[in-house]
Amino acid sequence: MLQFPSALPDGMNRYRIDIFLAADGHGYVIAPAGAALAPELVRALGGLHHGWTQDVGAAATLPGWRAVRDDIDACGYSILAETDFARLLLAPRLQTPKVVPAARRTEAA
């Protein structure tokens, strides 16, 4: 189960996360919803833009989520590359569909 540091400020939901986009568009920072990010982190990444807030949901059951959770537990945030973000947190309907060979498409029709 997702665990955040036990010293979260009052009113912070442990099962919601904020998604920040790196200024260069090539990465994401995940933090507990409402958590303040260190100015040093924001500067080091060339700036961050708050994208949205979402529930952790099914991502908490994925094997790759453990590393994200461990990062958040250790330092309050996790940095994800685009591919890791898509695999862990992008809604399944927004992920790139699997390519079905033409022969199988005609069989299904």
Secondary structure, DSSP 8 states (H G I E B T S, - for coil): -----TT--TT--TTEEEEEEETTSS-EEEEETT----HHHHHHTT-EEEEEEEE-GGGGGSTTHHHHHHHHHHHS-EEE-HHHHHHHHS-GGGS------HHHHHHH-
